[in-house]
Amino acid sequence: MTLSLRPLLLAAALLLVGSLAGCDQGGAVDRSRGQAPLVSGLVLRPDSVNAASIPAQQVQDSLAQVVLRLRVRAIDPDGVVERVQFTVEPASNPRSTATGTLQRESDSLFVRELGLRVPVFLTEVYTVRVFAVDDDSLASNQTLGQFQFVSE
C-alpha cells in the first residue's frame, strides 16, 4: 500500500511546487541592466495661487498665466540621469495639461520654470508628477506635488 501512495504524494508535491512557481507574474528581474535612477525632494513654488492676485495682463480668454517653479533631485547610482520629465494634471480631468523636461542645474539638481495657463473661474488642484530616465533607459520612481488655483 505504501508503494502506491508514494507516486501520488510525489505528483501532489510537484503540482504544488509548479503552481507556486506559476504565481510569479512579474518575471525575472534583469540585474545586468543596472539600477534605475531615483528622484526625491520635489519643491513646487508657489503651491497655491488666488485668482484675485493675478494681474489683469496675465488673464486672457478666461485663462490665467501662472508661473510655477519646479526643483527636484535625481541621481543614478550606476550611471547618468539622461532626462527628468514632468506632467501637470488637473484633478477634475486627469489628462496631462502640461508636459516637459526639467533642465540640469548641477549633477543631481534639475529645475524648470513653467508658464501654466489655468481657467480663472475654476478652483482646481493640479498634480505634478516627476520622474527620471537614465542612460540605460530605466525609469525612476515618481515624486508628486500639488498646486492649487483658487478662483475668484
N, C-alpha and C positions, 0 to 999 in steps of 0.2 A: 504494500500500500504506500509506503514511503517513496518508492520509486516512481509512482505515477503522480505524486504531489510535487516532486522536485521540478519537472518541466513546467508545471502550471505556475509555481512560485517564481521561477526564473522568467517566464513570459510576463507575469504581472509586474515584476521588478523592472524589466526592460521597457514595458509600456509606460510605467510611471516615470522613469528617467527620460524617456523620449518625449512624453507630454510636457514635462518640466522644461526640457531644453527648447521645446517649441514655443514657450511663453515669451521668449525674448524677442520683442518686436523691433527693438532698436538696432539690432545687428551689432557686429563687432566694431569697436572703436579703432580707427586707424591712427595710431600714435606716431607713425612715421611722418605725418604731415606737420607735426608741430602743435604748439599751443595757440589757442585763439587769443586775440587781444582782449583787454579789459578796459571798460570805461567807468568812470566814477566822478563824483563831486560836481554834478551839473549845477551851474549857477545861472539863473534866468532873471534878468532885470529889465524892466520892472516886473513884479509878479502880478500886479493889477493896475488898471488904468480906469479912471472915471471919465465918461464921455464929456462931462462938463469942463474937464481940464484940457481938452483938445482945442488948440487954436482953430478958428474958422477956416484958415487957409489950408489946414490939413484934412478937411472934410470935403469930399466931392462925391456927388451922386449917392448920398446917404452912406458912404463908406469913409471911415476914419483911417488915416495913416498913423500906425503905431510903430515905434522903433523898439525892437527887442534886442537885447544883447545876450548871447549865449556863450558860456565858457564851460569846458569840460576837460578832464584829464583822461588821456588814452595812452596805454602802454601795451607793448607786445613783448612778453617775456623771452621770446626766442627769435625776434626779428624786428621788422619795421612796420609801424602803422602806416598804411598807404593812404587811407582817407577816413574821415569821420563824417557820417551822414546824419541829417535831421529831418523830421517831419513835424508839422504843426497841424493838429486836428481839432475841430470844434466838437464838443461833447454831444450836441444835438444832432450832428450829422457827421459821424466819424469817417469822413473821407479826407484825404490829405488836402489841406488848404495851401500849405507851402512845403516845399522840399528843397534840399540843397546840401552843400558841403561846407563844413567849417574849415577855416584856414589855420595852418600850423603857426603858433606863436613861438613855441620853443619845442624841445624834444618831446614833451608829453602834454603840452597845453595847446588846446585848439579853441578858437574863438570865431564869432560871427556876429555882425550887426545886421539885423534883418528888418526891412520895412514891411510890415504886415497890414493888409487892408481888411478891416473888420466892419460889419454892419453897425452903424452908430445907434440904432434904435433897438438893439438886441443885447440883453445881458447874457454873456456866454463864458463858459470855461473852456480853454484850449489846452489840450495835452501836447506837450513837446516830448518827442522820442528821439534819442540819440544813440547811435551805435557806430562801431569802428570795423574796418576791414583791413587785414594785414597783408603782407607780401606773399603769403601762402593762400590768399583768397578766403581765409577763415573769418567769419563774422563773430563779433564780440557779444557780450551781454547787452541789454538795453538799459539805459537810465532814463528816468521820466521826470518831467517837471510840469508845472501848471501855470498858466497865465489866465487871469480873469479880466474881462472887459465888462464894465458896469454901464448900462445905458442911462440916458438922461431921465 
